[in-house]
Amino acid sequence: MSSTGTQEATSPQKISQQQMEELQQLRQQIEQLQERTLTISNNLAELGDDHAQNNLGEMYATGSGVDQDFTKAHKLWEQAA
């Protein structure tokens, strides 16, 4: 088979580069969503929303978008109960 434009477009290097760019974009989107979730959850938790307190507790327990802190997580879960 001779080399064609189609074969060149599907070379492993170009697929790998494209996947890396897509992965980076997804990571940025996840980070932005985590920051927004943290802000909203903090605001609602301060207002006494038990769902927000539980969600925020989960974020602290798992280190999702925040530094992992089991003490804060436990406190938030107690407030939510």
Secondary structure as GFF3:
##gff-version 3
##sequence-region A 1 81
A	DSSP	alpha_helix	5	9	.	.	.	ID=ss1
A	DSSP	alpha_helix	12	46	.	.	.	ID=ss2
A	DSSP	alpha_helix	50	62	.	.	.	ID=ss3
A	DSSP	alpha_helix	70	80	.	.	.	ID=ss4
###
